[in-house]
Amino acid sequence: MSPATWKADNGSTVSDRGSVRSYAAAGITLVVLLGVVRGFDRADAEQARKMQERAALEHLVLVQSRLEQGLHRRLALAEGLRAFVGTGHLSRSSFRAFARGLLARDEGIDYVALARNGVLRHAYPPAAVSGIAGLASARSGPSDRLAPRTPALTIAGPIRLGTRTRLVARLPVSTGHGPHRQTWGIAIVAMNLDALLEDAGVRGGPFQLALRVAPEEGRRRPAFFGSDLVFRSDPQVIEVGLPGRTWELAAAPVGGWTSGSPMAWAWRGGGVLLALLGAILMWFLVDAPRRLRVAVSTATRS
């Protein structure tokens, strides 16, 4: 008689199904425990991703703050130029002395200028005149570029001229008061974009950053800093406010988003091992009655 059978009270041979139940119980236990391990693994991955996203967002907020502070600090120079026009002392020597003092405050300024009725009147440093002329005629005539289009401060760019990439701020300037107020021209401040970004700390660190002009009318623009791949990597995105426009600043981890905590592999292996041990233990517990019956049957025959 095989170990899987025993004699019933009526003398017939009966097949023992206990072995099947043992393996079934062990298999179910293994599946349930592995499911628990998988659930913990998924929760750990989600928690790790949230922590990484939070770190990316904190980094973005810091960079955003630095960008906006650096930008507004440089834009304040346009207000200084407007105040200079209000003094009425517009000689070339006066402008040069005043502009030299403005540029001494910030190394991220390429040039400052004043234009009246579409004609460039003053520029500092003097070598910037050719660059301003090239900018003015880039897409339209000089008069169109050097005359105020709106009563508000506007920013053009990023514009690449030669080896530099610039943001060009234009601030309309008026003179007089009340009914005697009239448009005088515009104050121009050309900012070095690379210096602005460097001051904001956009390079280096655990995250890849990218900047682009926010989509307008559903039309997306390419990144002017960083790679467009960052915007396709499910990044954290924050807006940077500029006069008249908005930038999108995106961040994604250099090595990609994490799939778990740094020690996830250790507890995953431990979880699988515990699941196997649990299945084996369940097999022994469920199979114990069958083995006892086999032992009794064997002893009875002998």
Secondary structure, DSSP 8 states (H G I E B T S, - for coil): --TTEEE-TTS-EEE--HHHHHHHHHHHHHHHHHHHHHHHHHHHHHHHHHHHHHHHHHHHHHHHHHHHHHHHHHHHHHHHHHHHHHH----HHHHHHHHHHHHHH-TTEEEEEEEETTEEEEEESTTHHHHHHHHHTSSS-HHHHSS-SSSS-EEEEEEEETTEEEEEEEEEEEES-GGG-EEEEEEEEEEEHHHHHHHHT-SSSSEEEEEEE--BTTB----SBS-HHHHTS--EEEEEEETTEEEEEEEEETT---SS-TTHHHHHHHHHHHHHHHHHHHHHHHHHHHHHHHHHHHHHH-
